[in-house]
Each structure stands twice: as C-alpha cells, then as structure tokens.
Amino acid sequence: MCGILAVFGCVDNSQAKRSRIIELSRRLRHRGPDWSGLHCHQDCYLAHQRLAIVDPASGDQPLYNEDKSIIVTVNGEIYNHEELRAKLKNHKFRTGSDCEVIAHLYEEYGENFVDMLDGMFSFVLLDTRDKSFIAARDAIGITPLYMGWGLDGSIWFASEMKALSDDCERFTSFLPGHIYSSKTGELRRWYNPPWFAENTPSTPYDPLVLREAFEKAVKKRLMTDVPFGVLLSGGLDSSLVASVASRYLAESEVAKQWGSQLHTFCIGLKGSPDLKAGREVADYLGTHHNEFTFTVQEGLDALEEVIYHVETYDVTTIRASTPMFLMSRKIKSLGVKMVLSGEGSDEILGGYLYFHKAPNKDEFHQETCRKIKALHLYDCLRANKSTSAWGLEARVPFLDKQFINIAMDIDPEWKMIRPDLGRIEKWVLRNAFDDEQKPYLPKHILYRQKEQFSDGVGYSWIDGLKDHANAHVTDAMLAQAGYVYPENTPPTKEAYYYRTIFEKFFPKNAARSTVPGGPSVACSTAKAMEWDAEWSKNPDPSGRAALGVHAAAYEEVKPSALPKSATPLSDLPHKVQAGTIESVATVV
C-alpha cells in the first residue's frame, strides 16, 4: 500500500515549498518504504511513497501518459489492468505497473473512466494541457484519502491526515465512490450500485452464484510479484479466504515464483480463541502457519503509536487495530509485503451478533446498507492503516464490487437469523461453502459463532484496556467530558483516554470531525440500537455486549451502575451525534 500527497494552487512555489512537500510526504513513508517520487508543475505537486507489489523493477511513481502531459499518483491495485490495457492498443505503456492504465484511460475517456476500474484505489491526476486535476477514491473506501484546503487557496489530497493537517486550515475524509473535478469544483458520486438506494431486493438465494463470485474475488487478488499470505483468525471469513486462496494458489501465476503452499498468520493473547481456531484451520488446509502472541502490556505500550497511525479515537477501531498493528510488524519482518484479509463480510451479510434482533427483513437490509456505507470510517480504515504502518498491504476480497452486488441483491429474508430453521448469522455464506464432496472447511469451523477480532484475540485484551483507562481517567474527568470535548463527547473512560491521545497528535477541530460518533452495541449503527431497549443499558461495541446472543456475553448492567452523563451547556451539539454515521454515509 502506497502513500500519496498532492497539492494544487500553491501561492509559494519556491524551493522551500518543494522541500516542505517532500517533508510532508515523508510522513507517509511507512506506507511506501520502497521508493519516493515527486513531480512539480508550476504551482502543482504530486508526491508518492511506493510499496512495490506489482512490477517492483519499473513501476515507480508518479506515472505518466506517452508525452508526460498527464501525471498520476496512485495508492492501490487495479486487478483488471491487463483487460484494460487490451482496450488501449493505441497507447504505449512505459511500465508493467497495474496503475499506469489510469493515465491512459483518462487520455482516452476523460473523467468518466473510474467505474471501469476493478480494484482498490485512491488517486490524483493532473492534466497539464489545461492544468485541470481530478481525485477519486474506490467504491467502498478500502484505501484512505483526505482532502484539505490551505489559507492560500491551495487544495490538498493525502493518503493520511498527518500529511496535510499542519498545513491545511480545514480538511475532511474524501468520500468513497466519489470523484472530485477541478473543472466543476465539486465532488460527485461515480459509484451507483442498485443497493445504494436501500430498497429491499427480491432475488432468490443461489448458493453456487454466491460461492463463485467470492472465489473469483479471491483469485483476482493473488496478483502479486512479492511474497504474500492470509490473515487467519480461524473465524468464518478469514478461514474461507484462506481455503479458497489455498485451493487456487497452485494454478496461479504467483505459485511459479513463490511456491504453492499458502502462508497464514494469526495473533492473540496466549490461549486465546483465535490462536486455537487459526491453528486448527491451518492444519486442515495444510498452510505454512505463523502464530504470534502478545501480552496485554505490549498492547498497552503500543496504543499511542496505534492511534497516531490509524488516526481515530473510535473505541472499536483502536481495540482491533492494536493486535493487527503488532501482527503486521511481525509479518513484515518475515519478508511478506501483502496479505489477504476477511473484512466486509459482516457488513454485507449481517454477520454481527446484534443482527439477531433485526425486527424484519427490510430493517435488516437497510442496516447492512448503512454498515457498508460507513466501512471507510471503521474496518477499512483499521485494516489499511494498521498494516500500512509497517509497509504491508491488505487486500479484502469480500469487498469486491461484483461480490457485493450479488450478495446485496439477495432477498434479505435469506440472511435473517432464524434459529427455527437452523440459520445462524451469515448462513447464506456458510451454506454456499458447505460442500460435502470437496469440503472447504471443517463443519464446526464453518458454523463457528461470530467473534469480533478484538474479542477473539483474547477476552482479557478488552478487559485490560478498560482497566488501564480506569487508572488514567478519573470520575471527575469523565463527569466534565461534555465541556472538555463537546463534539463527539466520550461516554466512557476508555473512550476518554483514547481521545486525549488523539488530540495530542491531531489537535485541530477538522481532525476530530473525521471520526464518527454515536452509541453502538456489538458494532451496530445508532439506528439499530432501537432494536432492543436493553442495549441502551450497556452500549459497548464488543460482540459480548449482544446480551442473550453471544456465548460469553457481559453480565447485564443494572441501571444504578451506569455512570451519569454530564449535562453540557445549552445542550451542546454532541447530543445529535447519534446520527453521525447515517448522515455521513448517505451524502451524495
């Protein structure tokens, strides 16, 4: 995963400004430690920090068209680049990079080519012929992108907030599935799938169609010229990714270079559920498995660094990012530069345990739509930034555009959790891969209960985080939280502790506004909290907060044990933050 930085319209285009751009781009070097590039054109700068995955020898960026009138800096992977090259026979390519097609597609089709790209990407492109520029982000927001504005009228784009926060008066997260054009000065959505309108679909469930779509999604992500592996927690999603990858690795091009035995990786506290389940799946699939353990103290020691890299104070994200951050460092030390991961399945298929309480198929479907639209603020952000912190790229086959379209077109009645019919969460996926003739996974793994990553690494991890926060945040501090942090007021000591660390690195108002807020139980949106009145008594994002559903659920919290919230002056705006996820996610 690379790092990009682009600045347009700088009043100062001196050598000092060039040096400043290089300095800011260097803040992204963890994302791309293999090479650095910078192109300057008058008052425009496009910088790049490269992680070389495809064509390491010649694919340095920025990239150009034939006469170098079009310059592009890209973070991501274009899986259908060979197919697109075949459509561009009149164009001459300089490299074997999958991202070079972007410059030529723009030259051929103008701004209306983005939907042709099959992959994960954020890019900024400059057309020197008229000095116009565009920026775009992939459909779901797998790759991060921020947009900012300087006091001198300049416009900035960067992979991470830390590269522009100091030099921009205002900045925001660039919406996924959108393109910005300097010609109109506006963002418009280029990604317009049928599910986006949240209308309930009626297509009958076909297990083979769903299975084939996912297998294709995994196979296309085996495109690499460097060593790779799979993050394997032993849960359903990561196990299916590993199973499909292992099954098709032998016949792939990458096997000729790196061998046909899949490498898998797992992390957890000693004796954690994930370590046990991950080892069992690895043994069944015959992978070369790597187990990493960490202690609660090691996780606590890494918290500041984690928050600096993932750029959030969201509790769920930090809980899960920390073990992923530690594991990524270990993986990179083994010489691996790319991994496949299982993010996205729970959002698309309603896999979180709170979906057990969905009152009907319409609300079930609408919640999955809301969850997918907000992925760029949560799991995509975590998976990308916690791995990129160590120059490791994470690819997510469940977020393949075609797979999403097929899965979201299924009548949600089939996705509903129906114990009376033997259907647990994500039954449509489990059933699709329940092959008696050529089993993908052992039955008990295929039907293992959903376990969130931050829980699966060991329940004492979250308990340790809460104890640590309780030791650093007093009751008096939490009581005044509404005055100290009127926007997205932290409701717990753990949230307050993360917020103080975040504010140290990113003190501007614009920074804290990039993080979503609102109550959640077991990773629900605020809207889904309405499904069960009991949830408001224990609004914790852990899966164990799904009272009466999770096998190791928290004990029910008595009303008298709940902390009293501060009443902010004039009922400050944080009272409306419960709708943040929905309002952010539905902007068009």
C-alpha positions as CSV (number, residue, x, y, z in Angstrom):
1,M,0.0,0.0,0.0
2,C,1.5,3.3,-1.1
3,G,1.2,6.9,0.2
4,I,0.2,9.8,-2.0
5,L,0.3,13.6,-1.4
6,A,-0.8,16.2,-4.0
7,V,-1.1,20.0,-3.7
8,F,-2.6,22.3,-6.3
9,G,-2.6,26.1,-6.5
10,C,0.2,27.0,-4.1
11,V,1.0,30.7,-4.0
12,D,4.6,29.9,-3.0
13,N,6.3,27.6,-5.5
14,S,9.8,28.2,-4.3
15,Q,12.5,25.6,-3.4
16,A,11.4,26.0,0.2
17,K,7.9,24.9,-0.7
18,R,9.3,21.9,-2.6
19,S,11.2,21.0,0.5
20,R,8.1,21.3,2.6
21,I,6.2,19.0,0.3
22,I,9.0,16.4,0.5
23,E,9.0,16.7,4.3
24,L,5.2,16.1,4.5
25,S,5.3,13.3,2.0
26,R,8.0,11.7,4.2
27,R,5.4,11.4,6.9
28,L,3.8,8.7,4.7
29,R,7.0,6.7,4.1
30,H,5.8,3.9,6.4
31,R,3.1,3.2,3.8
32,G,5.7,3.0,1.0
33,P,9.3,2.4,2.1
34,D,10.5,1.2,-1.3
35,W,10.9,4.4,-3.3
36,S,9.9,8.1,-3.3
37,G,8.8,10.2,-6.2
38,L,7.8,13.9,-6.8
39,H,6.6,15.7,-9.8
40,C,6.3,19.5,-9.9
41,H,4.4,21.5,-12.5
42,Q,4.3,25.3,-11.8
43,D,2.3,25.5,-8.6
44,C,1.2,21.9,-8.6
45,Y,3.0,19.0,-6.7
46,L,2.3,15.2,-6.9
47,A,4.3,13.1,-4.4
48,H,4.4,9.4,-3.9
49,Q,5.8,6.9,-1.4
50,R,5.9,3.4,-3.0
51,L,5.3,0.0,-1.7
52,A,6.2,-2.2,-4.7
53,I,3.9,-5.1,-5.1
54,V,3.4,-5.4,-8.9
55,D,6.3,-4.7,-11.2
56,P,8.8,-3.7,-8.5
57,A,11.5,-3.1,-11.1
58,S,9.9,-0.4,-13.2
59,G,6.7,0.8,-11.6
60,D,7.9,3.8,-9.7
61,Q,5.5,6.8,-9.4
62,P,4.2,9.3,-10.3
63,L,3.2,7.7,-13.6
64,Y,2.6,9.3,-17.0
65,N,1.0,9.0,-20.4
66,E,3.2,8.9,-23.5
67,D,4.1,12.6,-23.7
68,K,4.0,13.1,-19.9
69,S,1.3,15.7,-20.2
70,I,-0.8,13.6,-17.8
71,I,0.6,12.8,-14.4
72,V,-0.9,10.5,-11.8
73,T,0.0,9.4,-8.3
74,V,-1.9,6.3,-7.1
75,N,-2.3,4.2,-4.0
76,G,-3.9,0.9,-4.7
77,E,-4.2,-2.1,-7.0
78,I,-6.1,-2.4,-10.3
79,Y,-6.9,-6.1,-10.7
80,N,-8.3,-5.8,-14.2
81,H,-5.4,-3.8,-15.6
82,E,-4.5,-6.4,-18.3
83,E,-8.0,-6.3,-19.6
84,L,-8.0,-2.5,-19.7
85,R,-4.6,-2.5,-21.4
86,A,-6.2,-4.6,-24.2
87,K,-8.7,-1.8,-24.8
88,L,-5.9,0.8,-25.1
89,K,-4.0,-0.7,-28.0
90,N,-3.1,2.7,-29.4
91,H,-1.3,3.7,-26.2
92,K,2.3,3.0,-25.3
93,F,2.9,1.8,-21.8
94,R,6.2,2.6,-20.1
95,T,6.0,0.1,-17.1
96,G,4.3,-3.1,-16.1
97,S,2.5,-1.3,-13.2
98,D,-1.2,-2.0,-12.9
99,C,-1.8,1.6,-12.0
100,E,-0.4,3.1,-15.3
101,V,-3.7,2.3,-17.1
102,I,-5.2,5.3,-15.2
103,A,-3.2,7.9,-17.1
104,H,-4.1,6.3,-20.4
105,L,-7.8,5.7,-19.6
106,Y,-8.1,9.4,-18.7
107,E,-6.5,10.4,-22.0
108,E,-8.9,8.1,-23.9
109,Y,-12.2,8.6,-22.0
110,G,-11.8,11.8,-20.0
111,E,-13.1,11.9,-16.4
112,N,-15.7,9.2,-17.0
113,F,-13.5,6.1,-16.7
114,V,-13.4,5.5,-13.0
115,D,-16.2,2.9,-13.0
116,M,-14.1,0.8,-15.4
117,L,-11.5,0.2,-12.7
118,D,-11.8,-3.1,-10.7
119,G,-9.7,-2.7,-7.6
120,M,-8.9,-0.6,-4.5
121,F,-7.5,2.8,-5.2
122,S,-7.1,6.4,-4.3
123,F,-5.5,8.6,-7.0
124,V,-4.9,12.2,-8.0
125,L,-4.3,13.1,-11.7
126,L,-3.0,16.3,-13.2
127,D,-3.7,17.3,-16.9
128,T,-1.0,19.8,-17.7
129,R,-2.7,20.7,-21.0
130,D,-5.3,22.8,-19.2
131,K,-3.9,22.5,-15.7
132,S,-7.1,20.7,-14.5
133,F,-7.0,17.8,-12.0
134,I,-9.2,15.1,-10.6
135,A,-9.1,12.9,-7.5
136,A,-11.0,9.7,-6.9
137,R,-11.5,7.0,-4.3
138,D,-12.6,3.4,-4.7
139,A,-16.2,2.3,-4.3
140,I,-16.1,1.3,-0.6
141,G,-13.1,3.3,0.7
142,I,-10.7,0.4,1.1
143,T,-7.8,2.9,0.6
144,P,-7.8,6.1,2.6
145,L,-7.9,9.6,1.2
146,Y,-8.2,13.0,2.7
147,M,-8.9,16.4,1.1
148,G,-7.8,19.7,2.6
149,W,-7.8,23.5,1.9
150,G,-4.9,25.9,2.7
151,L,-5.3,29.5,3.6
152,D,-3.6,30.5,0.3
153,G,-6.4,28.9,-1.7
154,S,-4.5,25.6,-2.3
155,I,-6.2,22.2,-2.5
156,W,-4.6,19.2,-0.9
157,F,-5.0,15.4,-1.1
158,A,-3.2,12.8,1.0
159,S,-3.5,9.2,2.0
160,E,-3.3,10.1,5.7
161,M,-4.3,13.1,7.7
162,K,-0.9,13.5,9.2
163,A,0.5,14.7,5.8
164,L,-1.8,17.7,5.5
165,S,-3.2,18.5,8.9
166,D,-0.5,21.0,9.8
167,D,-0.7,22.9,6.5
168,C,-4.5,23.0,5.9
169,E,-7.0,25.2,7.7
170,R,-9.7,22.6,7.0
171,F,-9.7,19.0,5.9
172,T,-12.0,16.1,5.7
173,S,-12.2,12.4,4.7
174,F,-12.7,12.1,1.0
175,L,-16.0,10.2,0.4
176,P,-15.6,6.7,-1.1
177,G,-17.1,6.1,-4.5
178,H,-16.6,9.8,-5.4
179,I,-14.6,11.9,-7.8
180,Y,-13.5,15.5,-7.5
181,S,-13.0,17.6,-10.6
182,S,-11.3,20.9,-10.6
183,K,-13.4,21.9,-13.6
184,T,-16.6,21.9,-11.6
185,G,-15.0,22.3,-8.1
186,E,-17.4,19.6,-6.8
187,L,-17.5,16.0,-5.6
188,R,-19.8,13.7,-7.5
189,R,-20.5,10.0,-6.8
190,W,-19.3,7.7,-9.6
191,Y,-20.3,4.5,-7.8
192,N,-24.0,4.0,-8.1
193,P,-24.9,0.3,-7.4
194,P,-28.6,-0.8,-7.1
195,W,-28.2,-1.4,-3.3
196,F,-27.2,2.2,-2.6
197,A,-30.9,3.3,-2.6
198,E,-31.5,0.7,0.3
199,N,-34.6,-0.7,-1.4
200,T,-35.3,-4.3,-0.3
201,P,-34.2,-6.7,-3.1
202,S,-36.1,-9.9,-4.0
203,T,-33.7,-12.1,-5.9
204,P,-33.8,-15.7,-4.7
205,Y,-30.7,-17.0,-3.0
206,D,-28.4,-19.1,-5.2
207,P,-25.6,-20.6,-3.1
208,L,-23.4,-21.5,-6.2
209,V,-23.6,-18.0,-7.6
210,L,-22.5,-16.5,-4.3
211,R,-19.7,-19.1,-3.9
212,E,-18.4,-18.5,-7.5
213,A,-18.4,-14.7,-7.0
214,F,-16.3,-15.0,-3.9
215,E,-13.9,-17.4,-5.4
216,K,-13.3,-15.0,-8.3
217,A,-12.8,-12.2,-5.8
218,V,-10.1,-14.2,-4.0
219,K,-8.4,-15.4,-7.2
220,K,-8.0,-11.9,-8.8
221,R,-6.3,-10.7,-5.5
222,L,-3.5,-13.2,-6.0
223,M,-2.0,-10.7,-8.4
224,T,1.5,-10.0,-6.9
225,D,5.2,-10.1,-7.6
226,V,6.1,-10.3,-4.0
227,P,5.6,-12.8,-1.1
228,F,2.1,-12.8,0.4
229,G,-0.1,-14.6,2.9
230,V,-3.5,-14.6,4.6
231,L,-4.5,-13.3,7.9
232,L,-6.2,-16.3,9.6
233,S,-8.1,-15.8,12.8
234,G,-9.9,-19.1,12.5
235,G,-13.3,-17.4,12.2
236,L,-15.6,-18.0,9.2
237,D,-14.4,-15.1,7.0
238,S,-10.7,-15.4,7.3
239,S,-10.9,-19.2,7.1
240,L,-12.9,-19.0,3.8
241,V,-10.3,-16.6,2.3
242,A,-7.5,-19.0,3.3
243,S,-9.4,-22.0,2.0
244,V,-10.2,-20.5,-1.4
245,A,-6.7,-19.0,-1.8
246,S,-5.1,-22.3,-0.8
247,R,-7.3,-24.2,-3.3
248,Y,-6.4,-21.9,-6.3
249,L,-2.8,-21.0,-5.4
250,A,-1.3,-24.0,-7.2
251,E,-2.7,-23.0,-10.6
252,S,-2.0,-19.2,-10.2
253,E,1.0,-17.4,-11.7
254,V,2.3,-16.4,-8.3
255,A,2.9,-20.1,-7.4
256,K,5.6,-20.3,-10.0
257,Q,7.6,-17.6,-8.2
258,W,6.7,-18.2,-4.5
259,G,5.6,-21.8,-4.3
260,S,2.2,-23.4,-3.9
261,Q,2.0,-23.6,-0.1
262,L,0.0,-20.7,1.4
263,H,1.4,-18.8,4.3
264,T,-1.1,-17.9,7.1
265,F,-0.8,-15.6,10.1
266,C,-2.6,-15.3,13.4
267,I,-2.2,-13.3,16.6
268,G,-3.7,-13.5,20.1
269,L,-3.0,-13.5,23.8
270,K,-1.7,-16.8,25.0
271,G,-4.5,-19.4,24.9
272,S,-6.9,-17.1,23.0
273,P,-9.9,-18.4,20.9
274,D,-8.3,-17.1,17.6
275,L,-5.0,-18.9,18.1
276,K,-6.7,-22.2,18.7
277,A,-9.1,-21.9,15.8
278,G,-6.5,-20.5,13.5
279,R,-4.1,-23.4,14.1
280,E,-6.9,-25.9,13.5
281,V,-7.9,-24.3,10.2
282,A,-4.2,-24.1,9.1
283,D,-3.6,-27.7,9.9
284,Y,-6.8,-28.7,7.9
285,L,-5.7,-26.6,4.9
286,G,-2.0,-27.6,5.1
287,T,-0.7,-24.0,5.2
288,H,2.6,-22.8,6.5
289,H,1.2,-21.2,9.6
290,N,2.7,-18.5,11.8
291,E,1.4,-17.8,15.3
292,F,2.2,-14.7,17.1
293,T,1.4,-13.9,20.7
294,F,1.3,-10.6,22.6
295,T,0.7,-9.6,26.2
296,V,-1.8,-7.0,27.4
297,Q,1.1,-4.8,28.4
298,E,2.7,-5.0,25.0
299,G,-0.7,-3.9,23.5
300,L,-1.0,-1.0,26.0
301,D,2.6,0.1,25.2
302,A,1.7,0.4,21.5
303,L,-1.6,2.4,22.0
304,E,-0.1,5.8,21.3
305,E,1.6,4.6,18.1
306,V,-1.5,2.8,17.0
307,I,-3.7,5.9,17.4
308,Y,-1.1,8.0,15.5
309,H,-1.2,5.6,12.6
310,V,-4.9,4.8,12.4
311,E,-5.9,8.4,13.0
312,T,-9.0,7.8,15.1
313,Y,-10.3,7.7,18.6
314,D,-13.1,5.3,17.8
315,V,-13.1,2.6,20.6
316,T,-13.9,-0.4,18.4
317,T,-11.3,0.5,15.8
318,I,-8.5,1.0,18.4
319,R,-9.3,-2.2,20.2
320,A,-9.0,-4.2,17.0
321,S,-6.2,-2.2,15.4
322,T,-3.7,-2.8,18.2
323,P,-3.2,-6.6,17.7
324,M,-3.4,-6.1,13.9
325,F,-0.7,-3.4,14.2
326,L,1.6,-5.7,16.2
327,M,0.9,-8.7,13.9
328,S,1.8,-6.6,10.8
329,R,5.2,-5.8,12.2
330,K,5.9,-9.4,12.7
331,I,4.7,-10.3,9.2
332,K,6.8,-7.7,7.5
333,S,9.9,-8.9,9.4
334,L,9.4,-12.3,7.6
335,G,9.7,-10.6,4.2
336,V,6.0,-10.6,3.4
337,K,4.5,-7.5,1.8
338,M,0.9,-8.4,1.0
339,V,-1.9,-10.2,2.9
340,L,-5.5,-11.1,2.2
341,S,-7.9,-10.3,5.0
342,G,-11.6,-11.0,5.7
343,E,-13.1,-7.6,6.3
344,G,-16.5,-6.7,4.9
345,S,-18.4,-9.9,5.2
346,D,-20.3,-9.0,8.4
347,E,-21.5,-5.7,7.0
348,I,-22.7,-7.3,3.7
349,L,-24.3,-10.4,5.1
350,G,-25.4,-9.2,8.5
351,G,-22.9,-11.2,10.5
352,Y,-22.7,-9.1,13.7
353,L,-24.5,-10.7,16.6
354,Y,-26.9,-7.8,17.0
355,F,-28.5,-8.7,13.7
356,H,-30.2,-11.5,15.7
357,K,-32.6,-8.8,16.9
358,A,-33.4,-7.3,13.4
359,P,-37.2,-7.0,13.5
360,N,-37.8,-7.7,9.8
361,K,-36.0,-8.1,6.5
362,D,-36.4,-4.5,5.5
363,E,-34.6,-3.2,8.6
364,F,-32.0,-6.0,8.3
365,H,-31.2,-4.9,4.7
366,Q,-31.2,-1.2,5.5
367,E,-28.7,-1.8,8.3
368,T,-26.4,-3.7,6.0
369,C,-26.5,-0.8,3.6
370,R,-25.7,1.6,6.3
371,K,-22.8,-0.6,7.5
372,I,-21.3,-0.9,4.1
373,K,-21.5,2.9,3.5
374,A,-19.7,3.5,6.8
375,L,-16.9,0.9,6.3
376,H,-14.4,3.5,5.3
377,L,-14.7,5.0,8.8
378,Y,-14.2,1.7,10.6
379,D,-12.9,-1.7,9.3
380,C,-11.4,-0.4,6.1
381,L,-9.6,2.3,8.0
382,R,-8.3,-0.2,10.5
383,A,-7.3,-2.9,8.0
384,N,-5.5,-0.4,5.8
385,K,-3.7,1.8,8.3
386,S,-2.7,-0.8,10.9
387,T,-1.0,-2.9,8.2
388,S,0.4,0.1,6.2
389,A,2.1,1.3,9.4
390,W,4.7,-1.3,8.6
391,G,4.7,-1.3,4.8
392,L,2.3,-4.2,4.5
393,E,-0.7,-4.2,2.0
394,A,-4.0,-5.7,3.0
395,R,-6.5,-6.9,0.3
396,V,-10.1,-7.6,1.1
397,P,-11.9,-10.0,-1.3
398,F,-15.3,-9.6,0.4
399,L,-15.3,-6.0,-0.7
400,D,-15.1,-7.0,-4.4
401,K,-17.6,-4.9,-6.3
402,Q,-19.1,-7.8,-8.1
403,F,-19.4,-9.9,-4.9
404,I,-21.1,-7.0,-3.1
405,N,-23.6,-6.6,-6.0
406,I,-24.5,-10.3,-5.9
407,A,-24.7,-10.6,-2.1
408,M,-26.7,-7.3,-1.7
409,D,-29.2,-8.4,-4.4
410,I,-30.3,-11.5,-2.4
411,D,-33.7,-11.3,-0.8
412,P,-32.7,-10.4,2.8
413,E,-35.2,-12.9,4.1
414,W,-32.5,-15.5,3.4
415,K,-30.0,-13.5,5.5
416,M,-32.2,-13.2,8.6
417,I,-31.1,-15.2,11.6
418,R,-33.7,-18.0,12.0
419,P,-32.9,-20.5,14.8
420,D,-36.2,-22.3,14.0
421,L,-34.8,-23.1,10.5
422,G,-31.2,-23.7,11.7
423,R,-29.9,-20.5,10.3
424,I,-27.3,-18.6,12.3
425,E,-25.6,-15.4,11.3
426,K,-24.2,-15.4,7.7
427,W,-26.0,-18.7,7.0
428,V,-26.1,-17.8,3.2
429,L,-22.3,-17.8,3.1
430,R,-21.8,-20.8,5.3
431,N,-24.3,-22.8,3.3
432,A,-22.7,-21.7,0.0
433,F,-19.4,-23.3,1.1
434,D,-20.9,-26.3,2.8
435,D,-19.6,-28.8,0.2
436,E,-19.9,-32.5,1.2
437,Q,-17.8,-33.7,-1.7
438,K,-14.9,-31.3,-1.5
439,P,-15.2,-29.6,1.9
440,Y,-13.7,-26.1,2.2
441,L,-13.6,-26.2,6.0
442,P,-14.5,-28.5,8.9
443,K,-18.1,-28.2,9.8
444,H,-17.6,-26.8,13.3
445,I,-15.4,-24.0,11.8
446,L,-17.8,-23.3,9.0
447,Y,-20.5,-22.8,11.7
448,R,-18.5,-21.2,14.4
449,Q,-20.2,-18.2,16.1
450,K,-19.2,-14.8,15.1
451,E,-16.3,-13.5,17.1
452,Q,-15.1,-9.9,16.6
453,F,-11.3,-9.6,16.1
454,S,-10.8,-7.5,19.3
455,D,-12.6,-10.2,21.3
456,G,-11.1,-13.3,19.5
457,V,-7.5,-12.3,20.3
458,G,-8.4,-12.9,24.0
459,Y,-11.2,-11.5,26.1
460,S,-8.7,-10.2,28.7
461,W,-7.4,-7.7,26.0
462,I,-10.5,-5.6,26.2
463,D,-10.8,-6.0,29.9
464,G,-7.2,-4.9,30.2
465,L,-7.8,-1.8,28.1
466,K,-10.7,-0.8,30.3
467,D,-8.7,-1.3,33.5
468,H,-5.9,0.8,32.0
469,A,-8.2,3.6,31.1
470,N,-9.9,3.5,34.5
471,A,-6.4,4.0,36.1
472,H,-5.8,7.1,34.0
473,V,-9.2,8.8,33.8
474,T,-10.9,9.9,37.0
475,D,-14.6,10.0,37.7
476,A,-14.3,13.8,37.8
477,M,-12.6,13.9,34.3
478,L,-15.4,11.8,32.8
479,A,-18.1,13.9,34.5
480,Q,-16.7,17.0,32.7
481,A,-16.2,15.3,29.4
482,G,-19.1,17.2,27.8
483,Y,-17.4,20.5,28.5
484,V,-13.9,19.4,27.5
485,Y,-15.0,17.5,24.4
486,P,-18.3,19.0,23.3
487,E,-18.1,17.3,19.9
488,N,-18.3,13.5,20.0
489,T,-18.2,13.5,23.8
490,P,-16.5,10.3,25.1
491,P,-19.1,8.3,27.0
492,T,-16.7,6.0,28.9
493,K,-13.2,6.3,30.5
494,E,-11.8,4.1,27.7
495,A,-13.1,6.5,25.0
496,Y,-11.9,9.5,27.0
497,Y,-8.4,8.0,27.3
498,Y,-8.2,7.4,23.5
499,R,-9.5,10.9,22.8
500,T,-6.7,12.5,24.9
501,I,-4.0,10.7,22.9
502,F,-5.7,11.5,19.6
503,E,-5.9,15.2,20.5
504,K,-2.2,15.3,21.3
505,F,-1.4,14.2,17.7
506,F,-4.2,15.9,15.9
507,P,-5.4,19.0,17.8
508,K,-7.4,20.7,15.1
509,N,-11.2,20.8,15.0
510,A,-11.1,19.4,11.5
511,A,-9.3,16.3,12.7
512,R,-11.8,15.3,15.4
513,S,-14.6,15.7,12.9
514,T,-13.2,13.0,10.7
515,V,-14.1,10.4,13.4
516,P,-17.7,9.2,13.6
517,G,-19.7,9.1,16.8
518,G,-22.9,7.8,18.3
519,P,-23.9,4.9,20.5
520,S,-23.2,1.3,19.4
521,V,-23.7,-2.2,20.7
522,A,-21.7,-5.1,19.2
523,C,-20.7,-2.7,16.3
524,S,-24.2,-1.7,15.4
525,T,-25.1,1.7,14.0
526,A,-27.0,4.1,16.2
527,K,-30.2,3.3,14.3
528,A,-30.0,-0.4,15.1
529,M,-29.8,0.4,18.8
530,E,-33.5,0.8,18.6
531,W,-34.0,-2.9,18.0
532,D,-33.6,-3.8,21.7
533,A,-34.3,-1.5,24.6
534,E,-31.9,-3.4,26.9
535,W,-28.9,-2.4,24.7
536,S,-29.0,1.2,25.8
537,K,-28.0,-0.1,29.3
538,N,-24.7,-1.5,28.0
539,P,-23.7,0.4,24.9
540,D,-20.3,-1.3,24.3
541,P,-19.1,-2.1,20.7
542,S,-17.8,-5.6,21.8
543,G,-19.7,-8.6,20.5
544,R,-20.1,-9.6,24.1
545,A,-22.4,-6.7,24.6
546,A,-25.0,-8.6,22.5
547,L,-26.8,-9.8,25.6
548,G,-28.6,-13.1,25.2
549,V,-26.8,-13.8,21.9
550,H,-23.0,-14.1,22.5
551,A,-22.0,-17.3,24.3
552,A,-19.7,-15.3,26.6
553,A,-21.9,-12.2,26.9
554,Y,-21.3,-9.5,29.5
555,E,-23.5,-9.6,32.6
556,E,-26.4,-7.3,32.3
557,V,-25.6,-3.9,33.7
558,K,-28.0,-2.6,36.3
559,P,-29.3,0.9,35.7
560,S,-27.9,2.1,39.1
561,A,-24.4,1.0,38.0
562,L,-24.4,3.2,34.9
563,P,-22.3,6.5,35.1
564,K,-24.3,9.7,35.0
565,S,-23.6,11.8,31.9
566,A,-22.7,15.4,32.1
567,T,-25.3,17.9,31.0
568,P,-23.4,20.2,28.6
569,L,-24.0,23.9,28.4
570,S,-27.1,24.7,26.2
571,D,-27.4,21.1,25.3
572,L,-24.3,21.2,23.1
573,P,-24.3,19.7,19.6
574,H,-22.8,16.4,20.6
575,K,-26.4,15.4,21.6
576,V,-27.1,14.9,17.9
577,Q,-24.0,12.8,17.2
578,A,-26.1,9.6,17.3
579,G,-27.0,10.3,13.7
580,T,-23.4,10.9,12.5
581,I,-22.9,7.5,10.8
582,E,-26.1,7.7,8.8
583,S,-25.7,11.3,7.8
584,V,-22.1,10.9,6.7
585,A,-22.7,7.6,4.9
586,T,-25.6,8.9,2.8
587,V,-24.1,12.1,1.4
588,V,-24.2,12.1,-2.4
